[in-house]
């Protein structure tokens, strides 16, 4: 099954790709505005690769397995909206496939993962052992949690990637279910736009579409919606905007598009996206039902409607000239 990842840099408009493919009868995806970030999130698949393959360690590797297991549990409510009730079962099966040996034991890092009651019980018992009369003290090696387990991992990178690709394939099959008409799966925000080549290695047959947006509109979106993710001052905004955009990676599997081009050059950009993905025109059965450029156009050139931010916009135009959308090209 072919995968499409639509990716942005936060509020840069990647949703236009998500919405566009909702109009196709052979494309499946999760519920609206639910992101599948499992490759790029902290404690996600990329972190697993680092701790299991790039920097394997007798303690850290098993700890990373536990962290991913907690990630699966923590995100269950969201990911069930994408992959259905099979999310947890498939993920646990994947975790087990990475483990060579599971045994009784723990180290101090595992204490950090305990629920607060057990964690504070442990600290209290350790403190008591230091001040209690010798007859009541427990030795430093005392096993407070004999039921805890540890994991030993020994994988080659090839093994890890094969198992991970199968994991993503199994999740996508769960998303599609028994619908034999589906040829593509859209996974929103599956990977990071700053280093997409790293994440492509985890997925079979994937095309990545990265959407960026004029910094002036992104800044105003941030300010008008009281978004707390990005800096609120124009100078700090410009610093972060530039820093999170390294040179574009050249790959047959990556397409960079502008949010504005998707709107102002809808017909040509739609054809370009379909050609890139390899999907046939005949499957576009609900054109402009979810992505209507006549509506999305209101999200562009917002600074013309908000003169109160004129000073901020001038700073952005001065500091980020190469990122401004060239409206004269329309």
N, C-alpha and C positions, 0 to 999 in steps of 0.2 A: 504494500500500500504506500502511495506517495504522500509525503508530508509537506506542508507549507507553514513556515514560521513567519508571522508578521511581528516586527520588532520596532520599537522606538526608543527615544532617549528620555522618556517621561513627558507625557502630554504633547508629543510632537506629531500626533495624528496617525499612528499606526492602525488605529481603529478603522480607517477608511479601507484598508486591505481586508480586515476581518469582515467588515460590512459588505464589501464587494463580493466576497466569496460566499456570503450567506444567500446570495441571489442565484447560486448554481445548484442544480439538482443532483449532482454527483459529488458534492463536497459536504463533509460532516465536521462539526465542531461543537464545543461545549456551550453552556449557557452564556448569554450575553454578558460581556465585561468581566468574565472570570478568566484569570491568567494562569497558564501552565508554566510556571517558572522553575520547575524542579531541576533543570540542568544548571542554572546560574545562581540560584539562591544560596546564601550561606548555609552550610551543612548539606547542600545538594550534591548532584552527581559530580560536578567539577571538583568540589572539595574532597569527595571520595577518591577521585583519581589522584589528587595530590597526596593524600595520606596513605593510600594503599599501593600506589605505583611509583609516583615521583619521589616520595620521601617516606618509604615504608619504615615502620618502627614497631618494636615488640609491644608497646603500649598504645601509641597514638593510633595505629591502624584499627585495633579493636574498638577503641574509643570513638573513632570516626564512624564505624558501623553502628554503634549505639546512637550517635548523634543523628544519623540518617533515619534510623528507626523512629526516633522521637519526631523528626521532621515529618515522616509519614503520618504519624498519629496527630501531630499538631495541625496539619493541613487537610486532614480527612474531609472536613466539612466542605471546604472549597473544591477539592479535587474530585469529590463524588459528583459534583455538578458538571464535570468534564468526562471523567472516565467511568462514572457509575459506581455501583456498590463493590465492584471488583478491585477498586483502587488499592485497598489495604491488602487484600489477599495476594494480588500480583506483586505488590511491592515487597511484602514479606518473603515471598518466594524468591524474588531477586536478591534480597539481602542474604538469604540462606545460601544461595548459589555462590556468593562471594566468600563465604566462610569455609575454612578448611577444618578447623576444630573449634568446638564450643566446650568450655570446661568451667567448673566452679572456681570462682576467684574474682578479685577486684583489686584496683589500685586507687590511690587517693583521687585521681581524676574522676573516677566513677561516683565519688561522693557528691560531686557537683551536679550530677544528673538525678540524684534522689529527690523525692518530694520533700518539701521543707520540714515536715515533721520528723522524718527519718534522718535528714541531714542535721538538724539541730540536736536530735537525740545522740547522734554520733559525736558531735562536738562537745556536748554536755558530759558524755561518758569519758571522753578523753581528758577533759578538764578535771573531772572528778578524780580520775586515776592519778593525776599529778599532785593533788593536794590531800588525798585520802590517806589514812594510816596504811602502812605497807601491807598489812594483812588483807586489805580490801582492794588494793590496786590490781589492775589488770596489766599484763605484760604488753609491751609496745606492739608485739606481733598478734595480739588477740584478734580473733575473727568475729567482728560484730555482725557481719551479714553473710552467714554461711550459704544462703540461698542465691546470692548474686552470681552471675555468670560472666565470663570473659570470652573474647573471640580471638582466634589466631587466624591470620590471613596470609596466604602465599600465592600471589597471582602474577602472571606476566601481563604486560600492557595489552597484548593481543587477546588474552583471555578476558581481561576486564572489558575491553571494547566489544567483544562478541556478546558477552553476557548483558552488557548495557544496551546494545542495539536490540537484542531480543526482548529486553524489558520494555523498551519504548514501543516496539512492534506489538507486544502483548497488550499494552495500555491502549494503543490505537485500535486494536481489534475490539477491545471492550467498549470503546467509545462508539464504534460503528455498529456493534451488535450483529444482528443477522441480516442487515440491509445489504444485499448483493449489488445494489446500484451505485454504491459509494466507491469512488476511485481515489479520492483525496481527503486528507484530514488537515484542518487548520489548527495550529497550536499557537495561541497568542502569547507573545513575550517568552517563548521557550528558551531563548538564549540572549546573551549580552551583545549589543551592537558594537562594543569596543574591541571584541576579539572573537568574531563569529567563527573563524576557522577552527578554533579549539573545540567549540561545541558541536560543530558539524560532524566531528569524529564519533559522536555518541549516537548518531541516528542514521538509519538506512534511508537512502532515496529522499533527500530533503532539499527544498529550495527555500532560501531565506530572502525576505524582502524587508529592507531597513528604511524606515520613513523618518525624514528630518523636516524641520519647520523653521521658518524665518524667526530669528531670535526676538525680534520686536513683538511678534504676536505671542510667542511663548512666554515672554516676560509679562505681557499684559494678561494673558490667561492666568498666570501665576498670581498676579496681584489682584485681579478682579474676583478670582475664586478663593482668595485667601489660602492658597496652597502653601503648606508648611514644608514641602520637600526641598525646594530650591531657595537660595538666598533672596532676600527682598530688596536689597540695595542694588542699583544697576551695576556698580563696579564689581561687586562680589558675584553677581549673576553672570557677568561677562567672563570672569575667571573660570567659573565652573562650566559654563557653556563650552568654552574652548578646550578645557582640559579633558573633558569626557569624550572628545571627538578626535581620536588619533587618526593617522592617515588611513584611508579606506583600503580594505583588503581586496585584492583582485582575485576573483574566483568565478567559475562558470555557475556556481551554486548560490551566488550572492548578487542581489540587485538593490542598488541604492536609488531611492526616489524621493522627490520633494512632495510634501503635503500639498503645496500650492499647484504643482504640475498636475496632480491627480484631479484637481478641481478645474483649473483654467484650461488644461489640455486633456480633458477627460477622455475623448475618443482615442487619441493616439496613445495615451498612457495606459488605458485599459487594454488596448491591443498589445502593447509592449509587455504588460504584466502577464497576460494570457499566453503569449508566445514564450515568455521566460519559464512559466510553470509547465507549459505543455498541455493546457486544457483547451478543449475545443469550444468554439463559439456557440454551438448548438445547445450547450448545457447552461447557457446564461438565460434562464427562463423567467427571472423576475427582475429585469433591468431597472435600476434606480429605486428599487423598493426599500433597500436599507442604506445604500450610499447614493445620495442624490446631490450632485455637485451644486445644484441651485440652492440647496439648503446649507451645505457645508461652506459655501462661499462666505457666509456671514462670520466665519471664524478667521477670516483673513483681513489684513490691513485694518486691524482694530484701532491702531493709533490715530487714524483719521477721525474716529468717533469718540476718542477720549483725549482731548487736548490737555487735560489736567496732568498727563504724563509726558508732556512734550519734552521737558528737560531730561527725563530719564531716557527717552527714545533717542535723543541726540547723543547721549553718552554711548548707548549701544551701537548706534550707527558709526560712531567714531572708533570704537574699540573692536568691533566685529564686522568690518566692512566686507570681508570675503564670504561671510555666511548669509548676507542679506539676499533675499530672493529678488531676482532681476525682473521686475514687472514689465519692463520695457520689451522683454522677450515674448510677451503674450501676443 
